[in-house]
Amino acid sequence: LDGFRVAYQKLMGQIIKEHGILNKVNLFPAVPAPVAVLCGRELLPKVHPILRVYDYDKSEGGFNFKLEV
């Protein structure tokens, strides 16, 4: 989990460096629950974009929007 935290923080920094401050980023997580929680917990509201989280549900025909963090 600590290794993912470091990689996630680097990724967010790289996104901001290459694209500037974004309003939203679409997230299609395929991760264990603790990793998903970390993704929301590590956000800096004044710097990082809002995460639009999608979930795969076969009965609903694929990925569907679930929430914004």
Backbone as JSON Lines, residues from 0, in Angstrom:
{"i":0,"aa":"L","n":[0.83,-1.19,0.0],"ca":[0.0,0.0,0.0],"c":[0.88,1.26,0.0]}
{"i":1,"aa":"D","n":[1.97,1.21,0.75],"ca":[2.88,2.37,0.76],"c":[3.52,2.58,-0.6]}
{"i":2,"aa":"G","n":[3.88,1.51,-1.27],"ca":[4.45,1.62,-2.61],"c":[3.46,2.21,-3.6]}
{"i":3,"aa":"F","n":[2.19,1.8,-3.48],"ca":[1.17,2.37,-4.36],"c":[0.99,3.85,-4.08]}
{"i":4,"aa":"R","n":[1.0,4.23,-2.81],"ca":[0.84,5.64,-2.43],"c":[1.9,6.5,-3.12]}
{"i":5,"aa":"V","n":[3.15,6.06,-3.08],"ca":[4.24,6.81,-3.72],"c":[4.02,6.9,-5.23]}
{"i":6,"aa":"A","n":[3.67,5.79,-5.86],"ca":[3.43,5.79,-7.31],"c":[2.24,6.67,-7.68]}
{"i":7,"aa":"Y","n":[1.19,6.63,-6.87],"ca":[-0.02,7.43,-7.13],"c":[0.3,8.92,-7.02]}
{"i":8,"aa":"Q","n":[1.06,9.31,-6.0],"ca":[1.43,10.71,-5.84],"c":[2.29,11.17,-7.01]}
{"i":9,"aa":"K","n":[3.21,10.32,-7.48],"ca":[4.03,10.67,-8.65],"c":[3.15,10.83,-9.89]}
{"i":10,"aa":"L","n":[2.19,9.93,-10.06],"ca":[1.29,10.01,-11.2],"c":[0.49,11.31,-11.18]}
{"i":11,"aa":"M","n":[-0.07,11.66,-10.03],"ca":[-0.84,12.9,-9.94],"c":[0.04,14.1,-10.25]}
{"i":12,"aa":"G","n":[1.27,14.09,-9.78],"ca":[2.21,15.17,-10.08],"c":[2.52,15.25,-11.57]}
{"i":13,"aa":"Q","n":[2.69,14.09,-12.19],"ca":[2.98,14.05,-13.63],"c":[1.79,14.55,-14.44]}
{"i":14,"aa":"I","n":[0.58,14.17,-14.05],"ca":[-0.62,14.64,-14.75],"c":[-0.69,16.17,-14.68]}
{"i":15,"aa":"I","n":[-0.47,16.73,-13.51],"ca":[-0.52,18.18,-13.35],"c":[0.59,18.86,-14.15]}
{"i":16,"aa":"K","n":[1.77,18.27,-14.13],"ca":[2.91,18.84,-14.85],"c":[2.65,18.88,-16.36]}
{"i":17,"aa":"E","n":[2.1,17.79,-16.9],"ca":[1.9,17.68,-18.34],"c":[0.62,18.34,-18.84]}
{"i":18,"aa":"H","n":[-0.41,18.44,-17.99],"ca":[-1.71,18.92,-18.45],"c":[-2.22,20.14,-17.68]}
{"i":19,"aa":"G","n":[-1.48,20.59,-16.67],"ca":[-1.94,21.7,-15.86],"c":[-3.03,21.26,-14.9]}
{"i":20,"aa":"I","n":[-3.65,22.21,-14.26],"ca":[-4.71,21.91,-13.31],"c":[-5.96,21.49,-14.09]}
{"i":21,"aa":"L","n":[-6.41,20.29,-13.84],"ca":[-7.61,19.76,-14.5],"c":[-8.79,19.81,-13.54]}
{"i":22,"aa":"N","n":[-9.99,19.92,-14.1],"ca":[-11.18,19.91,-13.26],"c":[-11.54,18.5,-12.81]}
{"i":23,"aa":"K","n":[-11.46,17.55,-13.76],"ca":[-11.9,16.18,-13.46],"c":[-11.04,15.17,-14.2]}
{"i":24,"aa":"V","n":[-10.92,13.98,-13.59],"ca":[-10.24,12.84,-14.22],"c":[-11.16,11.64,-14.04]}
{"i":25,"aa":"N","n":[-11.37,10.89,-15.12],"ca":[-12.17,9.67,-15.04],"c":[-11.3,8.53,-14.52]}
{"i":26,"aa":"L","n":[-11.83,7.8,-13.56],"ca":[-11.08,6.7,-12.93],"c":[-11.89,5.41,-13.06]}
{"i":27,"aa":"F","n":[-11.23,4.39,-13.62],"ca":[-11.85,3.08,-13.8],"c":[-11.03,2.08,-12.96]}
{"i":28,"aa":"P","n":[-11.25,2.07,-11.64],"ca":[-10.37,1.28,-10.77],"c":[-10.65,-0.22,-10.84]}
{"i":29,"aa":"A","n":[-9.56,-0.97,-10.83],"ca":[-9.62,-2.42,-10.7],"c":[-8.62,-2.76,-9.6]}
{"i":30,"aa":"V","n":[-8.98,-2.34,-8.4],"ca":[-8.05,-2.42,-7.27],"c":[-8.77,-2.91,-6.02]}
{"i":31,"aa":"P","n":[-8.02,-3.4,-5.04],"ca":[-8.62,-3.77,-3.75],"c":[-9.15,-2.52,-3.04]}
{"i":32,"aa":"A","n":[-10.1,-2.71,-2.16],"ca":[-10.74,-1.6,-1.44],"c":[-9.75,-0.65,-0.76]}
{"i":33,"aa":"P","n":[-8.71,-1.14,-0.07],"ca":[-7.78,-0.19,0.58],"c":[-7.09,0.74,-0.41]}
{"i":34,"aa":"V","n":[-6.82,0.25,-1.61],"ca":[-6.19,1.09,-2.64],"c":[-7.18,2.14,-3.12]}
{"i":35,"aa":"A","n":[-8.43,1.76,-3.32],"ca":[-9.45,2.71,-3.75],"c":[-9.62,3.82,-2.72]}
{"i":36,"aa":"V","n":[-9.64,3.46,-1.44],"ca":[-9.75,4.46,-0.37],"c":[-8.56,5.4,-0.41]}
{"i":37,"aa":"L","n":[-7.37,4.87,-0.59],"ca":[-6.16,5.68,-0.65],"c":[-6.25,6.7,-1.78]}
{"i":38,"aa":"C","n":[-6.8,6.32,-2.93],"ca":[-6.91,7.24,-4.06],"c":[-7.71,8.49,-3.68]}
{"i":39,"aa":"G","n":[-8.77,8.32,-2.94],"ca":[-9.55,9.47,-2.49],"c":[-8.9,10.22,-1.36]}
{"i":40,"aa":"R","n":[-8.27,9.5,-0.45],"ca":[-7.67,10.12,0.73],"c":[-6.45,10.97,0.39]}
{"i":41,"aa":"E","n":[-5.74,10.63,-0.65],"ca":[-4.5,11.34,-1.01],"c":[-4.73,12.6,-1.83]}
{"i":42,"aa":"L","n":[-5.97,12.89,-2.19],"ca":[-6.24,14.07,-3.01],"c":[-6.07,15.36,-2.22]}
{"i":43,"aa":"L","n":[-5.49,16.35,-2.89],"ca":[-5.4,17.7,-2.33],"c":[-6.45,18.54,-3.06]}
{"i":44,"aa":"P","n":[-7.51,18.96,-2.37],"ca":[-8.65,19.59,-3.03],"c":[-8.31,20.82,-3.88]}
{"i":45,"aa":"K","n":[-7.34,21.6,-3.49],"ca":[-7.02,22.82,-4.25],"c":[-6.04,22.57,-5.38]}
{"i":46,"aa":"V","n":[-5.5,21.36,-5.49],"ca":[-4.49,21.05,-6.5],"c":[-4.94,19.94,-7.44]}
{"i":47,"aa":"H","n":[-5.44,18.85,-6.89],"ca":[-5.77,17.68,-7.69],"c":[-7.18,17.77,-8.27]}
{"i":48,"aa":"P","n":[-7.38,17.12,-9.4],"ca":[-8.72,17.13,-10.02],"c":[-9.7,16.25,-9.25]}
{"i":49,"aa":"I","n":[-10.96,16.5,-9.49],"ca":[-12.01,15.63,-8.96],"c":[-11.89,14.28,-9.67]}
{"i":50,"aa":"L","n":[-12.03,13.2,-8.93],"ca":[-12.02,11.87,-9.53],"c":[-13.46,11.44,-9.81]}
{"i":51,"aa":"R","n":[-13.76,11.17,-11.06],"ca":[-15.06,10.61,-11.44],"c":[-14.88,9.1,-11.52]}
{"i":52,"aa":"V","n":[-15.46,8.39,-10.57],"ca":[-15.23,6.95,-10.43],"c":[-16.33,6.16,-11.14]}
{"i":53,"aa":"Y","n":[-15.87,5.2,-11.94],"ca":[-16.77,4.32,-12.68],"c":[-16.59,2.89,-12.16]}
{"i":54,"aa":"D","n":[-17.66,2.12,-12.21],"ca":[-17.63,0.73,-11.76],"c":[-18.15,-0.16,-12.88]}
{"i":55,"aa":"Y","n":[-17.54,-1.34,-13.01],"ca":[-17.99,-2.28,-14.02],"c":[-19.1,-3.14,-13.45]}
{"i":56,"aa":"D","n":[-20.22,-3.16,-14.12],"ca":[-21.35,-4.0,-13.72],"c":[-21.9,-4.67,-14.98]}
{"i":57,"aa":"K","n":[-21.63,-5.94,-15.1],"ca":[-22.04,-6.69,-16.29],"c":[-23.55,-6.61,-16.51]}
{"i":58,"aa":"S","n":[-24.32,-6.65,-15.42],"ca":[-25.78,-6.62,-15.55],"c":[-26.28,-5.27,-16.07]}
{"i":59,"aa":"E","n":[-25.45,-4.22,-15.95],"ca":[-25.85,-2.9,-16.45],"c":[-25.16,-2.57,-17.77]}
{"i":60,"aa":"G","n":[-24.46,-3.54,-18.35],"ca":[-23.87,-3.35,-19.66],"c":[-22.48,-2.76,-19.69]}
{"i":61,"aa":"G","n":[-21.77,-2.83,-18.59],"ca":[-20.38,-2.35,-18.59],"c":[-20.12,-1.31,-17.51]}
{"i":62,"aa":"F","n":[-19.25,-0.37,-17.83],"ca":[-18.87,0.65,-16.86],"c":[-19.97,1.71,-16.72]}
{"i":63,"aa":"N","n":[-20.24,2.08,-15.47],"ca":[-21.23,3.11,-15.17],"c":[-20.67,4.06,-14.14]}
{"i":64,"aa":"F","n":[-20.96,5.35,-14.31],"ca":[-20.54,6.36,-13.35],"c":[-21.16,6.08,-12.0]}
{"i":65,"aa":"K","n":[-20.35,6.19,-10.93],"ca":[-20.84,5.91,-9.58],"c":[-20.75,7.11,-8.64]}
{"i":66,"aa":"L","n":[-19.6,7.81,-8.65],"ca":[-19.46,8.93,-7.71],"c":[-18.29,9.83,-8.1]}
{"i":67,"aa":"E","n":[-18.3,11.02,-7.51],"ca":[-17.17,11.95,-7.65],"c":[-16.53,12.12,-6.29]}
{"i":68,"aa":"V","n":[-15.2,12.12,-6.29],"ca":[-14.43,12.3,-5.05],"c":[-13.62,13.56,-5.22]}
